[in-house]
Amino acid sequence: MHAINFDSSQLFEAPDFRPLFESAPGLYLVLTPSFQIVAVTDAYLQATMTQRDAIVGRGIFDVFPDNPDDQEATGTRNLRASLETVLRDRASHTMADQKYDIRRPESEEFEVRYWRPFNSPILDDKGGVAWIIHRVEDVTEAVGLRKVEGASLRIREELEAEMAGRKLAEDERDRFF
């Protein structure tokens, strides 16, 4: 994916696209190069159980920290590495599926979600990163299905091994008698 060039002089000449962006059906954030949230879609707010006025203007890692009770949580570290790659290379970066624990509103409890993040730079007229578009796809259901399929496959293999063992025992018994 190629970076999109952004001419900052167009910012004041263009119509206000904020309502259009905010109502887009995808899960999007716009970040500054210091990873501060400056825009968010309604779909992202719904998926993360957050409110626009509570997250815009704050750092993404302040808003979405790792679950302190999950010792295996790596989503924040992996996201930071991806965003830093975007800044360094000035190119898009796609991440593998990530486990993110989303804090429930008004609670210290977390809900486990799986996201497939894509981070893309918006370059200014000098080739520097002006903004980062952070897009995620919620793949929680697909990950759950893969886990169920994996468990089903293991059970099937165990049953087949048990049946083969029983067949072998029956064959030995029949030879004996």
BELWO-V386330 format. One line per field, one symbol per residue. burial: b if it has 16 or more other C-alpha atoms within 10 Angstrom, else e. Layout:
burial=???
//
This chain:
burial=eebbbbeeeeeeeeeeeeeebbeeebbbbbbbbebbbbbbbbbbbeebebebeebbeebbeebbbbbeeeeebebbeebeebbbebbeebbbbeeebbbbbbbeeeeeebeebbbbbbbbbbbbeeebbbbbbbbbebbbeebeeeeeeeeeeeeeeeeeeeeeeeeeeeeeeeeee
//
